[in-house]
Amino acid sequence: MQTRPAHQGRGLARAVLDTALRRAWHAGCDLVFLEASVEDWPRRFYARLGFREIAVTHLFTRLPA
């Protein structure tokens, strides 16, 4: 998901995440996790919202020859 540049900085991403977390809580989910790239901005955004890094994973894909 990405916010158009003209609409960035208005709290839209936070509102979407807050809604998702609220829905998960009301559905009985007591564990929520996110995946974010080490090099990308969402990692810092999620940290500001209280998420913390618990693991680092690697993904490998082999394309057909």
C-alpha positions in Angstrom: 0.0 0.0 0.0 1.2 3.5 -0.7 -0.1 7.0 -0.2 0.0 9.4 -3.0 2.6 12.1 -2.4 0.0 14.9 -2.3 -1.8 13.2 0.5 1.2 12.1 2.6 1.8 13.5 6.1 -1.9 13.6 7.0 -2.0 10.5 9.2 -3.6 8.2 6.7 -1.2 5.3 7.1 -1.6 5.6 10.9 -5.4 5.6 10.6 -5.4 2.5 8.4 -3.1 0.7 10.8 -5.1 1.8 13.9 -8.3 0.5 12.2 -6.6 -2.9 11.4 -5.3 -3.2 15.0 -8.7 -2.3 16.5 -10.5 -4.9 14.2 -8.0 -7.6 15.1 -8.4 -6.9 18.8 -12.2 -7.0 18.5 -11.9 -10.3 16.6 -10.0 -11.8 19.5 -6.5 -11.6 18.0 -3.9 -11.2 20.8 -0.9 -11.4 18.6 -0.2 -9.1 15.6 2.9 -8.9 13.6 4.1 -6.9 10.6 6.8 -7.5 8.0 8.9 -4.6 6.8 12.0 -4.2 4.8 15.2 -3.2 6.6 15.9 -0.5 4.0 12.4 0.9 3.7 10.6 3.6 5.6 7.8 1.6 7.2 10.2 -0.1 9.6 10.8 3.2 11.4 7.1 4.1 11.2 6.1 0.8 12.8 8.7 1.3 15.5 7.2 4.7 16.4 3.8 3.0 16.9 5.2 0.5 19.4 6.2 -2.5 17.2 9.6 -4.0 17.8 11.9 -6.1 15.7 11.9 -9.7 16.8 13.5 -11.5 13.9 15.2 -11.0 10.6 14.3 -13.3 7.7 15.7 -13.8 4.2 13.7 -14.6 1.1 15.3 -16.4 -1.8 13.6 -16.9 -5.2 14.9 -18.9 -8.1 13.5 -17.8 -11.4 13.0 -20.2 -14.3 16.0 -20.4 -16.7 
